[in-house]
Amino acid sequence: MTDDRGSTTAVPDPRRRVPGRGAWLHPDIACLELAVRRRAFSRAFRRRVDGTDAVRDWLEDERSSNQ
């Protein structure tokens, strides 16, 4: 998602409702950390991605609800 200032943030979209480009990610914190370290989101969206906190929070919620 891009905010008013033009900053792009990765957000989870498990229902596939958000329009635009998407990036697939295994539902695992280790996969997210690897994607951040390799700047995979910026490559997938073809623009700088400033945050992945919403994705991390969603993954943690999913993990805790499945235990």
N, CA, C and O atoms as CSV, one atom per row, in Angstrom:
chain,resi,resn,atom,element,x,y,z
A,1,MET,N,N,0.844,-1.165,0.000
A,1,MET,CA,C,0.000,0.000,0.000
A,1,MET,C,C,0.899,1.241,0.000
A,1,MET,O,O,1.955,1.255,0.632
A,2,THR,N,N,0.473,2.253,-0.700
A,2,THR,CA,C,1.206,3.512,-0.738
A,2,THR,C,C,0.398,4.566,-0.003
A,2,THR,O,O,-0.792,4.737,-0.268
A,3,ASP,N,N,1.042,5.278,0.927
A,3,ASP,CA,C,0.328,6.293,1.691
A,3,ASP,C,C,0.377,7.647,0.995
A,3,ASP,O,O,0.865,7.755,-0.130
A,4,ASP,N,N,-0.130,8.680,1.668
A,4,ASP,CA,C,-0.204,10.029,1.098
A,4,ASP,C,C,1.159,10.601,0.733
A,4,ASP,O,O,1.276,11.400,-0.196
A,5,ARG,N,N,2.184,10.191,1.462
A,5,ARG,CA,C,3.528,10.722,1.220
A,5,ARG,C,C,4.299,9.931,0.178
A,5,ARG,O,O,5.449,10.253,-0.121
A,6,GLY,N,N,3.671,8.892,-0.382
A,6,GLY,CA,C,4.339,8.090,-1.398
A,6,GLY,C,C,5.169,6.957,-0.835
A,6,GLY,O,O,5.914,6.317,-1.577
A,7,SER,N,N,5.061,6.692,0.456
A,7,SER,CA,C,5.796,5.618,1.100
A,7,SER,C,C,5.051,4.299,0.894
A,7,SER,O,O,3.848,4.225,1.143
A,8,THR,N,N,5.746,3.271,0.447
A,8,THR,CA,C,5.126,1.978,0.167
A,8,THR,C,C,5.408,1.012,1.308
A,8,THR,O,O,6.546,0.866,1.753
A,9,THR,N,N,4.345,0.353,1.773
A,9,THR,CA,C,4.436,-0.609,2.859
A,9,THR,C,C,3.791,-1.912,2.420
A,9,THR,O,O,2.720,-1.906,1.814
A,10,ALA,N,N,4.433,-3.020,2.721
A,10,ALA,CA,C,3.860,-4.331,2.414
A,10,ALA,C,C,2.794,-4.648,3.459
A,10,ALA,O,O,3.021,-4.483,4.657
A,11,VAL,N,N,1.641,-5.098,3.002
A,11,VAL,CA,C,0.543,-5.470,3.900
A,11,VAL,C,C,0.032,-6.857,3.502
A,11,VAL,O,O,0.075,-7.226,2.328
A,12,PRO,N,N,-0.449,-7.616,4.480
A,12,PRO,CA,C,-1.000,-8.930,4.138
A,12,PRO,C,C,-2.353,-8.785,3.441
A,12,PRO,O,O,-3.118,-7.868,3.741
A,13,ASP,N,N,-2.635,-9.676,2.528
A,13,ASP,CA,C,-3.909,-9.671,1.803
A,13,ASP,C,C,-4.355,-11.121,1.588
A,13,ASP,O,O,-4.409,-11.592,0.451
A,14,PRO,N,N,-4.678,-11.833,2.685
A,14,PRO,CA,C,-5.007,-13.251,2.546
A,14,PRO,C,C,-6.261,-13.510,1.717
A,14,PRO,O,O,-6.416,-14.606,1.177
A,15,ARG,N,N,-7.149,-12.545,1.604
A,15,ARG,CA,C,-8.362,-12.731,0.801
A,15,ARG,C,C,-8.194,-12.269,-0.644
A,15,ARG,O,O,-9.112,-12.389,-1.455
A,16,ARG,N,N,-7.019,-11.744,-0.954
A,16,ARG,CA,C,-6.684,-11.290,-2.313
A,16,ARG,C,C,-7.660,-10.237,-2.821
A,16,ARG,O,O,-8.199,-10.360,-3.921
A,17,ARG,N,N,-7.886,-9.195,-2.013
A,17,ARG,CA,C,-8.840,-8.142,-2.352
A,17,ARG,C,C,-8.175,-6.814,-2.728
A,17,ARG,O,O,-8.801,-5.975,-3.376
A,18,VAL,N,N,-6.919,-6.617,-2.329
A,18,VAL,CA,C,-6.233,-5.359,-2.595
A,18,VAL,C,C,-5.798,-5.331,-4.058
A,18,VAL,O,O,-5.140,-6.262,-4.522
A,19,PRO,N,N,-6.154,-4.283,-4.786
A,19,PRO,CA,C,-5.755,-4.222,-6.194
A,19,PRO,C,C,-4.255,-3.957,-6.349
A,19,PRO,O,O,-3.609,-3.424,-5.447
A,20,GLY,N,N,-3.728,-4.333,-7.483
A,20,GLY,CA,C,-2.324,-4.046,-7.782
A,20,GLY,C,C,-1.465,-5.293,-7.735
A,20,GLY,O,O,-1.957,-6.419,-7.655
A,21,ARG,N,N,-0.160,-5.053,-7.788
A,21,ARG,CA,C,0.801,-6.155,-7.781
A,21,ARG,C,C,0.824,-6.833,-6.429
A,21,ARG,O,O,0.615,-6.197,-5.396
A,22,GLY,N,N,1.078,-8.108,-6.444
A,22,GLY,CA,C,1.206,-8.861,-5.203
A,22,GLY,C,C,2.542,-9.556,-5.146
A,22,GLY,O,O,3.235,-9.676,-6.157
A,23,ALA,N,N,2.899,-10.007,-3.982
A,23,ALA,CA,C,4.124,-10.776,-3.794
A,23,ALA,C,C,3.779,-11.952,-2.891
A,23,ALA,O,O,3.249,-11.755,-1.797
A,24,TRP,N,N,4.071,-13.163,-3.329
A,24,TRP,CA,C,3.777,-14.347,-2.542
A,24,TRP,C,C,4.879,-14.579,-1.521
A,24,TRP,O,O,6.058,-14.346,-1.789
A,25,LEU,N,N,4.470,-15.042,-0.347
A,25,LEU,CA,C,5.404,-15.285,0.742
A,25,LEU,C,C,4.912,-16.496,1.520
A,25,LEU,O,O,3.722,-16.603,1.814
A,26,HIS,N,N,5.819,-17.409,1.855
A,26,HIS,CA,C,5.432,-18.525,2.716
A,26,HIS,C,C,4.988,-17.955,4.054
A,26,HIS,O,O,5.580,-16.982,4.523
A,27,PRO,N,N,3.982,-18.518,4.677
A,27,PRO,CA,C,3.496,-17.986,5.961
A,27,PRO,C,C,4.431,-18.355,7.108
A,27,PRO,O,O,4.067,-19.112,8.008
A,28,ASP,N,N,5.641,-17.804,7.058
A,28,ASP,CA,C,6.679,-18.143,8.014
A,28,ASP,C,C,7.541,-16.905,8.262
A,28,ASP,O,O,7.919,-16.213,7.317
A,29,ILE,N,N,7.850,-16.627,9.515
A,29,ILE,CA,C,8.669,-15.461,9.872
A,29,ILE,C,C,10.050,-15.549,9.224
A,29,ILE,O,O,10.585,-14.534,8.780
A,30,ALA,N,N,10.631,-16.741,9.165
A,30,ALA,CA,C,11.960,-16.898,8.567
A,30,ALA,C,C,11.937,-16.501,7.090
A,30,ALA,O,O,12.889,-15.896,6.597
A,31,CYS,N,N,10.869,-16.835,6.389
A,31,CYS,CA,C,10.742,-16.466,4.980
A,31,CYS,C,C,10.632,-14.942,4.844
A,31,CYS,O,O,11.232,-14.350,3.946
A,32,LEU,N,N,9.871,-14.319,5.729
A,32,LEU,CA,C,9.759,-12.858,5.719
A,32,LEU,C,C,11.118,-12.215,5.956
A,32,LEU,O,O,11.498,-11.288,5.240
A,33,GLU,N,N,11.850,-12.697,6.950
A,33,GLU,CA,C,13.165,-12.127,7.250
A,33,GLU,C,C,14.119,-12.265,6.066
A,33,GLU,O,O,14.885,-11.347,5.772
A,34,LEU,N,N,14.074,-13.402,5.392
A,34,LEU,CA,C,14.912,-13.601,4.209
A,34,LEU,C,C,14.511,-12.635,3.094
A,34,LEU,O,O,15.373,-12.054,2.436
A,35,ALA,N,N,13.207,-12.464,2.883
A,35,ALA,CA,C,12.728,-11.543,1.845
A,35,ALA,C,C,13.152,-10.111,2.146
A,35,ALA,O,O,13.536,-9.377,1.236
A,36,VAL,N,N,13.087,-9.709,3.401
A,36,VAL,CA,C,13.506,-8.355,3.783
A,36,VAL,C,C,15.005,-8.204,3.564
A,36,VAL,O,O,15.458,-7.212,2.992
A,37,ARG,N,N,15.770,-9.186,4.018
A,37,ARG,CA,C,17.234,-9.124,3.876
A,37,ARG,C,C,17.652,-9.067,2.414
A,37,ARG,O,O,18.617,-8.382,2.075
A,38,ARG,N,N,16.943,-9.775,1.545
A,38,ARG,CA,C,17.294,-9.807,0.123
A,38,ARG,C,C,16.603,-8.718,-0.693
A,38,ARG,O,O,16.764,-8.651,-1.912
A,39,ARG,N,N,15.827,-7.860,-0.009
A,39,ARG,CA,C,15.083,-6.764,-0.657
A,39,ARG,C,C,14.133,-7.297,-1.734
A,39,ARG,O,O,13.953,-6.675,-2.781
A,40,ALA,N,N,13.536,-8.444,-1.463
A,40,ALA,CA,C,12.656,-9.090,-2.434
A,40,ALA,C,C,11.370,-8.302,-2.667
A,40,ALA,O,O,10.845,-8.297,-3.780
A,41,PHE,N,N,10.857,-7.640,-1.637
A,41,PHE,CA,C,9.629,-6.863,-1.820
A,41,PHE,C,C,9.863,-5.699,-2.780
A,41,PHE,O,O,9.028,-5.425,-3.642
A,42,SER,N,N,10.974,-5.030,-2.636
A,42,SER,CA,C,11.276,-3.904,-3.522
A,42,SER,C,C,11.403,-4.374,-4.968
A,42,SER,O,O,10.973,-3.676,-5.887
A,43,ARG,N,N,11.983,-5.536,-5.173
A,43,ARG,CA,C,12.081,-6.066,-6.533
A,43,ARG,C,C,10.708,-6.475,-7.063
A,43,ARG,O,O,10.384,-6.212,-8.221
A,44,ALA,N,N,9.908,-7.113,-6.224
A,44,ALA,CA,C,8.592,-7.584,-6.669
A,44,ALA,C,C,7.663,-6.418,-7.012
A,44,ALA,O,O,6.913,-6.481,-7.985
A,45,PHE,N,N,7.718,-5.357,-6.209
A,45,PHE,CA,C,6.826,-4.220,-6.429
A,45,PHE,C,C,7.439,-3.139,-7.316
A,45,PHE,O,O,6.784,-2.160,-7.674
A,46,ARG,N,N,8.710,-3.339,-7.661
A,46,ARG,CA,C,9.443,-2.385,-8.513
A,46,ARG,C,C,9.441,-0.969,-7.937
A,46,ARG,O,O,9.363,0.020,-8.665
A,47,ARG,N,N,9.530,-0.906,-6.629
A,47,ARG,CA,C,9.666,0.369,-5.912
A,47,ARG,C,C,10.149,0.066,-4.508
A,47,ARG,O,O,10.029,-1.062,-4.029
A,48,ARG,N,N,10.690,1.067,-3.858
A,48,ARG,CA,C,11.213,0.889,-2.507
A,48,ARG,C,C,10.070,0.596,-1.537
A,48,ARG,O,O,9.071,1.315,-1.509
A,49,VAL,N,N,10.221,-0.452,-0.751
A,49,VAL,CA,C,9.238,-0.814,0.270
A,49,VAL,C,C,9.822,-0.449,1.621
A,49,VAL,O,O,10.884,-0.939,2.006
A,50,ASP,N,N,9.112,0.427,2.344
A,50,ASP,CA,C,9.640,0.977,3.593
A,50,ASP,C,C,9.302,0.166,4.835
A,50,ASP,O,O,9.965,0.318,5.861
A,51,GLY,N,N,8.294,-0.685,4.769
A,51,GLY,CA,C,7.942,-1.419,5.980
A,51,GLY,C,C,7.246,-2.727,5.719
A,51,GLY,O,O,6.528,-2.893,4.733
A,52,THR,N,N,7.477,-3.665,6.641
A,52,THR,CA,C,6.824,-4.963,6.571
A,52,THR,C,C,6.226,-5.334,7.926
A,52,THR,O,O,5.931,-6.504,8.170
A,53,ASP,N,N,6.048,-4.360,8.801
A,53,ASP,CA,C,5.536,-4.632,10.143
A,53,ASP,C,C,4.152,-5.269,10.117
A,53,ASP,O,O,3.876,-6.168,10.911
A,54,ALA,N,N,3.284,-4.823,9.225
A,54,ALA,CA,C,1.934,-5.382,9.151
A,54,ALA,C,C,1.976,-6.849,8.747
A,54,ALA,O,O,1.187,-7.654,9.242
A,55,VAL,N,N,2.886,-7.197,7.859
A,55,VAL,CA,C,3.029,-8.597,7.438
A,55,VAL,C,C,3.549,-9.431,8.600
A,55,VAL,O,O,3.045,-10.525,8.858
A,56,ARG,N,N,4.557,-8.916,9.303
A,56,ARG,CA,C,5.113,-9.629,10.466
A,56,ARG,C,C,4.035,-9.852,11.530
A,56,ARG,O,O,3.916,-10.950,12.074
A,57,ASP,N,N,3.250,-8.809,11.825
A,57,ASP,CA,C,2.187,-8.931,12.825
A,57,ASP,C,C,1.166,-9.984,12.409
A,57,ASP,O,O,0.721,-10.779,13.237
A,58,TRP,N,N,0.795,-9.992,11.132
A,58,TRP,CA,C,-0.179,-10.967,10.641
A,58,TRP,C,C,0.374,-12.388,10.761
A,58,TRP,O,O,-0.335,-13.301,11.186
A,59,LEU,N,N,1.640,-12.568,10.387
A,59,LEU,CA,C,2.254,-13.895,10.488
A,59,LEU,C,C,2.306,-14.374,11.938
A,59,LEU,O,O,2.049,-15.546,12.213
A,60,GLU,N,N,2.636,-13.479,12.863
A,60,GLU,CA,C,2.682,-13.845,14.275
A,60,GLU,C,C,1.289,-14.195,14.793
A,60,GLU,O,O,1.137,-15.139,15.568
A,61,ASP,N,N,0.278,-13.447,14.372
A,61,ASP,CA,C,-1.100,-13.758,14.776
A,61,ASP,C,C,-1.536,-15.108,14.229
A,61,ASP,O,O,-2.171,-15.891,14.936
A,62,GLU,N,N,-1.200,-15.384,12.972
A,62,GLU,CA,C,-1.543,-16.664,12.370
A,62,GLU,C,C,-0.854,-17.817,13.099
A,62,GLU,O,O,-1.460,-18.860,13.344
A,63,ARG,N,N,0.400,-17.619,13.435
A,63,ARG,CA,C,1.153,-18.671,14.125
A,63,ARG,C,C,0.563,-18.936,15.504
A,63,ARG,O,O,0.430,-20.091,15.909
A,64,SER,N,N,0.207,-17.875,16.230
A,64,SER,CA,C,-0.331,-18.058,17.567
A,64,SER,C,C,-1.745,-18.654,17.536
A,64,SER,O,O,-2.120,-19.382,18.455
A,65,SER,N,N,-2.521,-18.361,16.512
A,65,SER,CA,C,-3.872,-18.910,16.433
A,65,SER,C,C,-3.863,-20.377,16.005
A,65,SER,O,O,-4.831,-21.097,16.250
A,66,ASN,N,N,-2.785,-20.826,15.372
A,66,ASN,CA,C,-2.693,-22.217,14.927
A,66,ASN,C,C,-2.061,-23.130,15.967
A,66,ASN,O,O,-1.970,-24.339,15.752
A,67,GLN,N,N,-1.629,-22.577,17.079
A,67,GLN,CA,C,-0.984,-23.413,18.110
A,67,GLN,C,C,-1.978,-23.880,19.116
A,67,GLN,O,O,-1.620,-24.592,20.054
